[in-house]
Amino acid sequence: MISVDGALKAVLGAVKGTLGTEDVHILDLPGRVLAEDIYSRCDIPSFDYSAMDGYAVRSSDIKGASGDNGIRLEVAGEFRAGGDISAKVSEGRAVRIMTGAPIPQGADAVVMVENTKAAGGIVEVFEEVERGENIRLAGEDIRNGDLVLGNGIILNSAHIGILASMGLSSARVSKMPRVAILATGDEVIAIEDEINPGKVRNSNAYSLYVQVKESGGIPVNKGVARDSRESLRDALKSCLDCDIIVASGGVSMGEYDYVKDVMKELGMDEKFWKVAMRPGKPNLFGTIAGKPFFGLPGNPVSTMIGFEVFVRPAMMKMTGCRVGERKEVEALLEEDIKTKKGLRFFIRARTRWNNGGYVTKTTGPQGSGMLSSMVKANSLIIVHEDIDTVKKGSKVKVRFLG
Amino acid sequence: MISVDGALKAVLGAVKGTLGTEDVHILDLPGRVLAEDIYSRCDIPSFDYSAMDGYAVRSSDIKGASGDNGIRLEVAGEFRAGGDISAKVSEGRAVRIMTGAPIPQGADAVVMVENTKAAGGIVEVFEEVERGENIRLAGEDIRNGDLVLGNGIILNSAHIGILASMGLSSARVSKMPRVAILATGDEVIAIEDEINPGKVRNSNAYSLYVQVKESGGIPVNKGVARDSRESLRDALKSCLDCDIIVASGGVSMGEYDYVKDVMKELGMDEKFWKVAMRPGKPNLFGTIAGKPFFGLPGNPVSTMIGFEVFVRPAMMKMTGCRVGERKEVEALLEEDIKTKKGLRFFIRARTRWNNGGYVTKTTGPQGSGMLSSMVKANSLIIVHEDIDTVKKGSKVKVRFLG
């Protein structure tokens, strides 16, 4: 039985590089993984502009101006954002200027409008200003040639805003992996079907579908394979057109053997089959035609945790994402927890900020069939395989979900 | 000038209830706000089932069984998940059972296969078991009638999984607000256009577009209004078919007066115009035909922060979302911060977990035009208006973004 760390290493080792890149329109970029370094090809802002409403002047012209000593300048024009900007400032002249408007040629400072008085084409200035005062310089935000966005980030609203301000209407991002989702088991019925004793609705296909989307992949539902070699063979073959294959079994043991056998027949290179963790000990992993294959256990919680712990990191690596890791913190445990040595436990929990630190407690019974434990959780308490008890009041490692 | 708290209260007070609800297919539910309480109409699991591979027995039949004292039972059939389940367990009989298969009629316990030996239709049992042993009961996860999901949550993968397991292929969610996005200003050009002195690319429409989507709304781009009453009137009128209107100005002061004037002409009930905050002091808010109107300042950072602080909470209230608040924590400040009394500061920052607690530092120069400060940020340091200095090593309030 392999450890969680060993298994994750094997998974990441099996993911060879990314799927390639594609150019995507700016409005479709949010959530995608940037696959290039973006350097600015311009200064932002692109011109020196006024930080105030006032008058653009030559600072030397108004040396000595004060409340008692107004200095009169001829107004040569008005600059407003987006308006005409042909006027120039020469000796004895000023240009009325609005916030955001470019600094006129010849001016080297701006006097605030509050310290002036204008009438009949003349402005009287009651304040002297330093050279450069109230001027914001071109490139103060970003300089031509600056590295603005590094590859591997997940693009968000601010990134989109800055791409737009640089005039980029698309960017190169990693292709999204297509992830085949296959449920298996004679007991699995469609969610619309009436439930009968022995039958279980196919909830895994739905939770996996959403997990794949949330992790930046394209879910491809491959239906349900029955517990026969033929059905499994057909279904698993049909998954090979995807980049990653995720199967989830029913609750019987025998079925795993079938999946494993059939996958080996189909050419899978098995990396591990059982992982020292709970939930989700049976966890088949291998590669087939260079593609990762995950045979997750069929219990709803085991499936979701197996996805979190193994499939999601594989998807992050496959998209070159450098920021996809779940946030981990420490929290004060609000109850005793009993685990089992030799198994790493992923315990569904609610973690909240309280009085300067995180506190956490479990979401109740933790059976691997108890999807309600997952529904209430915002996080996982991770208890290492070296220990079997964590006391109330101890610090525990917590991984946030989503 | 209104305080941030006062302004937010005015915004939330102006949002009257939600936009109504709609039924949405299960695969389109992720990210939507649930608008009903969901009670289970079945037990999950729906039947008692075996937790082990083994034999379903009457516990009374194997009283006294041990390694030295095998008790022989006739095998009446085999139950596997999804298989035939017609066999019954009567006195002296057992049924071979796989994990997940329903407990046969007449059986009250399961013996693990490891403690049995079978041959020729007979199984020898070497262990006695308690009544109920290795049996998982119907309803152990969810009972018929349990409240499973409460209204106001944002649906995620676990929620979708549990809806599927209850056989629900749709749910009632809040309608998504349509949010009109209008840029204003003669200086604003399309992102594809060549930049000229005095011109600024329309990045706000893009960052707002993504912010609206991220907050569960439908962005509706209404283009750019020019700095004339006519252009603004036409453009603002065209926004009235949406549920929320968000305008962002240029950088000039005069323009705000136009927006305010025109909106008042159109019938806006003004609630506030300036907020004691930085960035984003000019922040017009009112209602028109019962719809919230936000006149955000035009600087890229001010626009984004204005959205975060005011528009997003309004959207959350409009969708009945009870869990949309950004997470706030305390962090150790890694540098001195100088602010200004009377203004609440929203300082772009990078906050990370380090040695058992959060630490945070600013993303550098904080000018309201410095979109790069937002690009690097994962959080906002919020400095209250009552103070004007925070020293390195102090605890500060941090709000995570996204």
Contacts between the chains, C-beta under 8 A, distances in Angstrom:
chain1	res1	chain2	res2	distance
A	26	B	191	7.5
A	26	B	206	6.3
A	27	B	206	7.4
A	27	B	209	6.4
A	30	B	210	4.8
A	30	B	213	6.7
A	30	B	214	7.2
A	42	B	195	6.3
A	44	B	371	7.5
A	45	B	200	7.1
A	45	B	369	6.5
A	46	B	195	4.8
A	46	B	197	7.1
A	46	B	199	7.6
A	47	B	197	4.3
A	47	B	198	6.6
A	49	B	251	7.6
A	53	B	252	7.5
A	53	B	253	5.4
A	79	B	198	7.7
A	80	B	186	7.3
A	80	B	227	7.6
A	80	B	252	5.7
A	80	B	254	7.2
A	81	B	185	5.9
A	81	B	186	6.4
A	81	B	187	3.9
A	81	B	198	6.9
A	81	B	200	7.6
A	81	B	227	7.9
A	81	B	250	4.7
A	81	B	251	5.5
A	81	B	252	4.6
A	81	B	255	7.7
A	82	B	185	5.8
A	82	B	186	2.9
A	82	B	187	3.1
A	82	B	188	7.0
A	82	B	198	6.2
A	82	B	199	6.8
A	82	B	227	6.9
A	82	B	250	6.8
A	83	B	186	6.1
A	83	B	187	8.0
A	83	B	198	7.4
A	85	B	197	6.5
A	85	B	198	5.2
A	98	B	252	4.2
A	98	B	253	6.8
A	98	B	254	6.5
A	99	B	251	5.1
A	99	B	252	5.3
A	99	B	253	5.8
A	100	B	187	6.6
A	100	B	200	7.7
A	100	B	250	5.9
A	100	B	251	2.7
A	100	B	252	5.4
A	100	B	298	7.8
A	101	B	187	8.0
A	101	B	198	6.5
A	101	B	252	7.2
A	102	B	197	4.7
A	102	B	198	4.6
A	136	B	367	7.4
A	136	B	369	7.0
A	140	B	365	7.6
A	140	B	367	6.8
A	140	B	369	7.4
A	140	B	370	7.2
A	141	B	367	7.4
A	141	B	369	5.9
A	141	B	370	4.7
A	141	B	371	6.1
A	141	B	372	5.3
A	142	B	371	8.0
A	142	B	372	5.5
A	148	B	372	7.0
A	148	B	375	7.1
A	149	B	375	7.0
A	156	B	210	6.9
A	156	B	214	7.5
A	156	B	402	5.9
A	157	B	207	4.8
A	157	B	208	7.9
A	157	B	210	3.8
A	157	B	211	4.6
A	157	B	214	6.3
A	157	B	304	6.7
A	157	B	402	7.9
A	158	B	207	6.4
A	158	B	304	6.5
A	158	B	371	6.6
A	158	B	374	4.1
A	158	B	375	4.7
A	158	B	377	7.3
A	159	B	375	6.1
A	160	B	206	5.0
A	160	B	207	5.9
A	160	B	209	7.5
A	160	B	210	4.8
A	161	B	203	4.6
A	161	B	204	7.2
A	161	B	206	5.6
A	161	B	207	3.2
A	161	B	210	7.8
A	161	B	300	5.8
A	161	B	304	6.9
A	161	B	371	5.6
A	161	B	374	7.3
A	161	B	375	7.9
A	162	B	203	7.0
A	162	B	371	5.0
A	162	B	372	6.8
A	162	B	374	8.0
A	162	B	375	5.2
A	163	B	206	7.5
A	164	B	191	4.6
A	164	B	201	6.0
A	164	B	202	6.9
A	164	B	203	3.9
A	164	B	205	7.6
A	164	B	206	3.9
A	164	B	207	7.3
A	165	B	191	7.7
A	165	B	200	7.7
A	165	B	201	5.2
A	165	B	203	3.8
A	165	B	300	6.7
A	165	B	371	6.1
A	166	B	201	7.7
A	167	B	191	5.4
A	167	B	192	6.9
A	167	B	193	7.5
A	167	B	195	6.8
A	167	B	201	5.8
A	168	B	191	7.5
A	169	B	191	5.7
A	169	B	192	5.7
A	185	B	81	5.9
A	185	B	82	5.9
A	186	B	80	7.4
A	186	B	81	6.4
A	186	B	82	2.9
A	186	B	83	6.1
A	187	B	81	3.9
A	187	B	82	3.1
A	187	B	100	6.7
A	187	B	101	8.0
A	188	B	82	7.1
A	191	B	26	7.5
A	191	B	164	4.6
A	191	B	165	7.7
A	191	B	167	5.5
A	191	B	168	7.5
A	191	B	169	5.7
A	192	B	167	6.9
A	192	B	169	5.7
A	193	B	167	7.6
A	195	B	42	6.3
A	195	B	46	4.8
A	195	B	167	6.8
A	197	B	46	7.1
A	197	B	47	4.3
A	197	B	85	6.4
A	197	B	102	4.7
A	198	B	47	6.6
A	198	B	79	7.7
A	198	B	81	6.9
A	198	B	82	6.1
A	198	B	83	7.3
A	198	B	85	5.2
A	198	B	101	6.5
A	198	B	102	4.6
A	199	B	46	7.6
A	199	B	82	6.8
A	200	B	45	7.0
A	200	B	81	7.6
A	200	B	100	7.7
A	200	B	165	7.7
A	201	B	164	6.0
A	201	B	165	5.2
A	201	B	166	7.7
A	201	B	167	5.8
A	202	B	164	6.9
A	203	B	161	4.6
A	203	B	162	7.0
A	203	B	164	3.9
A	203	B	165	3.8
A	204	B	161	7.2
A	205	B	164	7.6
A	206	B	26	6.3
A	206	B	27	7.4
A	206	B	160	5.0
A	206	B	161	5.7
A	206	B	163	7.5
A	206	B	164	3.9
A	207	B	157	4.8
A	207	B	158	6.5
A	207	B	160	5.9
A	207	B	161	3.2
A	207	B	164	7.3
A	208	B	157	7.9
A	209	B	27	6.4
A	209	B	160	7.5
A	210	B	30	4.8
A	210	B	156	6.9
A	210	B	157	3.8
A	210	B	160	4.8
A	210	B	161	7.8
A	211	B	157	4.6
A	213	B	30	6.6
A	214	B	30	7.2
A	214	B	156	7.5
A	214	B	157	6.3
A	227	B	80	7.6
A	227	B	81	7.9
A	227	B	82	6.9
A	250	B	81	4.7
A	250	B	82	6.8
A	250	B	100	6.0
A	251	B	49	7.6
A	251	B	81	5.5
A	251	B	99	5.2
A	251	B	100	2.7
A	252	B	53	7.6
A	252	B	80	5.8
A	252	B	81	4.7
A	252	B	98	4.3
A	252	B	99	5.3
A	252	B	100	5.4
A	252	B	101	7.2
A	253	B	53	5.5
A	253	B	98	6.9
A	253	B	99	5.9
A	254	B	80	7.2
A	254	B	98	6.5
A	255	B	81	7.8
A	298	B	100	7.8
A	300	B	161	5.8
A	300	B	165	6.7
A	304	B	157	6.7
A	304	B	158	6.5
A	304	B	161	6.9
A	327	B	353	7.1
A	328	B	353	7.1
A	329	B	353	5.1
A	330	B	353	8.0
A	330	B	356	5.5
A	353	B	327	7.1
A	353	B	328	7.2
A	353	B	329	5.1
A	353	B	330	8.0
A	356	B	330	5.5
A	356	B	395	7.4
A	357	B	357	7.2
A	365	B	140	7.5
A	367	B	136	7.3
A	367	B	140	6.8
A	367	B	141	7.3
A	369	B	45	6.5
A	369	B	136	7.0
A	369	B	140	7.4
A	369	B	141	6.0
A	370	B	140	7.2
A	370	B	141	4.7
A	371	B	44	7.5
A	371	B	141	6.1
A	371	B	142	8.0
A	371	B	158	6.6
A	371	B	161	5.6
A	371	B	162	5.0
A	371	B	165	6.2
A	372	B	141	5.3
A	372	B	142	5.5
A	372	B	148	7.0
A	372	B	162	6.8
A	374	B	158	4.1
A	374	B	161	7.3
A	375	B	148	7.1
A	375	B	149	7.0
A	375	B	158	4.7
A	375	B	159	6.0
A	375	B	161	7.9
A	375	B	162	5.2
A	377	B	158	7.2
A	395	B	356	7.4
A	402	B	156	5.8
A	402	B	157	8.0
